[in-house]
Structure formats: C-alpha cells, structure tokens
Amino acid sequence: MGEFLRMTGRFAALLALAALAACSSPRPRAHAVLQYQHVANAHEIRFTNPIALSAALYRVNYLSPVDAEGFWAIFVLCNADVTDQARRGFYYNVNQFRVSHEGREFGGVPPYSLRYQGQIDLNNAGDTLPIRDAVAAEIQEGPPEQLFQSGFYPDLNYRFAIFVPKALPNYAGEELALTYKGQPAILVGNGKPPSDLPAVGGSAGGAAAACVPPLP
C-alpha cells in the first residue's frame, strides 16, 4: 500500500512538472508587426453592379445584416514591419484577419445572417463566395494576397471589411481589435475611433482609404 502511495505521489508530481513546463514554453515569435486603422462601421453594403445570388430570383442591389445591430467593420492596413524571424517571408492574406472582442472572433459570412435589399430572402452557404467577392469589389483596396520579405513597408493603405453579424457586448463605437490567423503577428491599432456609416459602396460612396498618424 505504501509503495502504491509513493508511486501515485511521483505520478502526480510528474504531471505537475509537465504542466509547468507547458506553461513556461516560449510562444512563437512574431513574424510581423502590422499597424492598422479601424476607419468605419458600415450597416449596409451597396453594389455598383447588382449581383446574382442563388437565394434570390433577382439581382441584388444591396445587403444588410439580419440583426439590426450587425455591421461591417472596415480597416486599413497602414504598414507592415516583417522581422527576420520570417525566414521565408510573411504571407499576407486578407481573409486571415478576424475581429476580436471580449474573447470572441468574427470573420466570414455566416449563412442566414444577411438580408437581400430589405426582402425576406437571406443568404445561404452557396452564396458565401460571391458575396465575399462582391463586398471586396466595393470595399477592398490592395492585393488579396502578398508575400512580404523582411523589412519595413510603409503607407500600404490596404483596405478590407470584416462582417460582424450581431451586436457586440459592451461595444460603444471604439476601435476594434484585429487578429491574424496565419503566421504569428502582432497587430497594433492607431487609436482612432471609426466613423459610423449607414451605407458604403455603390451610390453611397466609400469609407476612408488611408491611415492617419496614430494618437500620441
């Protein structure tokens, strides 16, 4: 019995040491520092050229969130500082960005979260790609993908939108945090609050397309 207790104690100690080692293991070093500005929150996307979607028998002129508090958060990537840790370069992909708020992340276009020009028709999974492409055509500036070698890249002004389908708890219109799902990266906002726009794209015009200096 005493031998069993000694073995059990040793096993518990080994588990504790393993847990401590896991907690103290170094995190991957960032391959890039990306500075951004959250330029606008838009509550409707209008299309210069109406788009065909499978869930509608008509060409769609604009989209709005099913939830009245949903919006598109629009960002501009100001600059990128790629470190020597990125030995094969830093692979930028606009679809790897996410909005992070109170432990949740948002990105993509969930089915049945968008309404077609005020009608009862809602988006389905098959319309995800054409909706993403149509929104990018109205909002996006800069390439969808790019490989950055180590170095500093100023004045990029790459603009993109991320859909937030529902109201964010405790959100009062301040700058939202961005994360990147590809290589390890540090993302730093410049502290400017976004504009609140009823609509962007098409006849509604656009959001700011260039970064301003960060707040002191």
N, C-alpha and C positions, 0 to 999 in steps of 0.2 A: 504493500500500500504506500509506504514511504517513497519507494522508487518511482511509483506511478505519479505521486505528487511532485517529485523532483522533475520528472520528465515533462509534466504539464506546465510547471513553472518555467522551465527552459523554453518550451514551445511558445508560451505567452511572451517571454522576453524577446525571442527572435521576431515574433510578429510586431512587437512594438518598435524594435530597431528597424525593421523593414519599412514600417510606416514613417518613421522619422527620416529615413534615407529618401523615401519618395517625396516627402515634403521639402527636403533640402536640395533636391536635384535641381540644377540650374535650368531656367526656362530658355527656349531658343532665342538667340539674339536677333534683334530686328534687322531685317534686310533693307528696310527703307523707313524714312520719316516722311509722311505725307501731310502737307498742310492744306486745309480746305476752308471754304466759307459756306455756311448754310444760307443761301440767298433768298429763298422763298418757300412758302407753303401754298400750294395751289389746290383748289377744291373742284376744279373741272379741267379736263383736257379737251381742247377743240382741235379738229383736224383741218388742215389746209385743203386736203383732198379726202373726202369721205371714204371710209374703208369698208370692205366686205367682211362680215363675220358670220360664222356658221349659225350662231344663235339668233340671227335676225334676217328677215326677208327683205331688208332694205340696207342701203349703205349708211353707215353710222357716222354722224357729224361730230358727236362729242360723247365723252364718258364722264360719269360722276360716280362717286362711291355710294354703295347701297346705304351704308351708315353715314348719316349726315355729318358726323364728326371726322370722317376719313379725309385724307388729303395726300397729295404727292409732295414729299419733301425734296426740294431741288438744291443741289450742291454744285459748287465749282471747286475742282482740284486746282489749288494755287501753284504749288511747286512740289517737287519730289527730290529728296536727298537720299540717294542709294548708297549704302555703305559697302565696304569691302567684304562684308560677310556674304553678300550676294555674289558668289563667285561665278555663277552663270547668268548674272543679271537679275533684275526684278521684273517679273512678268505682270504687267498691268492689264486687268480685265475689268471693265466697268460693271459687269454682272456679279462681281465678287464683293461689292460693297453692301453693307447692311446698316440700317438704323438701329441703334442700341438705346433702350430706355428702360430703366428700372428692372434689369435682369432679363428683358425680352429683346429679341432681334426681329427685324422686319425686312423683307425683301421678296421680290417675285410678285406674282399676281394670283392670289387665291381664287379658285372658282367661286362664282356666285357672290362676288364682292363688288362688282361694278354694274351699273345700270346704263343701258344704251339710250342716250338722248332723252331721258325722262320717261321712257316707256317701261313696261313690265319685264322686258327681255333682259336677262342677266348673262354675264359671261360664263362660258363653260371651259373645261380643261383644254379642249381642242383649239380654243381661241387665244390661249396664253401667248404663243409665239407671235402671231400677227398683231396682238395688242401691244406687246413689248416693243416690236419693231416700229409700230405707228407712233407710239409715245416718244421713242428715241428720235424719230424723224422730226418731231416738233420741238423737242427739248434739247437733245444731246448735241454737244459741241466737242470736237476732238475725236480721236480714233477709239473704237470699242476695245481694241487690244493694242498693246505696245510693249516691247522689251526695252527696258532701261538698263544700261550698263552702269557701273559705279560712277558716281558724280552727282553734281547738283544741277537740277533742271528748273529754272525759274520761269514765272509767267506762263504757265501751261494753260490755265483757264479752260480746263476740260469740264464741261457741264453735263450733269446727268440727274435723273429723277428716281426716287425710290418710293414705292407706294406703301402708305400706312393705312390699312383698311378700316381701322376703328380709332376712337378717341384714345389718347394716351393718358393714363392716370397721372394726375398732378402736373400736367403739362400746361404751361401758361404762355407759350409762344417764344420761348428762348431757343438758343442754338441747340440742336440735337447732336448727339454723339454718333460718330461713324466708326464701324469696324471693317476689317478686310479679311475675307475668308481664304485667301490664297497663302502666299508666303508671309512669315511674321513681319508685321509692320506696326509702327506707332503712328496714330492719326491725331492731328492737333488742329482744332478749330481756331479761327482767328478772333472769336469772341463776339462777332457782330450778330445781332438777332435778325431773323429772317423777316421779309415782307409777307403779309398775308394777302393773297390774291384770290379773287373769286374764280378766275379762269386764266389759263395760258394757252398759247398755241393758236393757229388759225387767225381769225379776226380779232382775238383777244390780245394779241401781242405776246411778248415773252417776259421772262424773268431776267434779272441782272446776269451778265455773261462774263464778268471779270471780277477778280478779287480786289478788295481794298486793303490798305495796310492794317495789320492786327491792332487790337486795342492795347494800349500800354499796360 
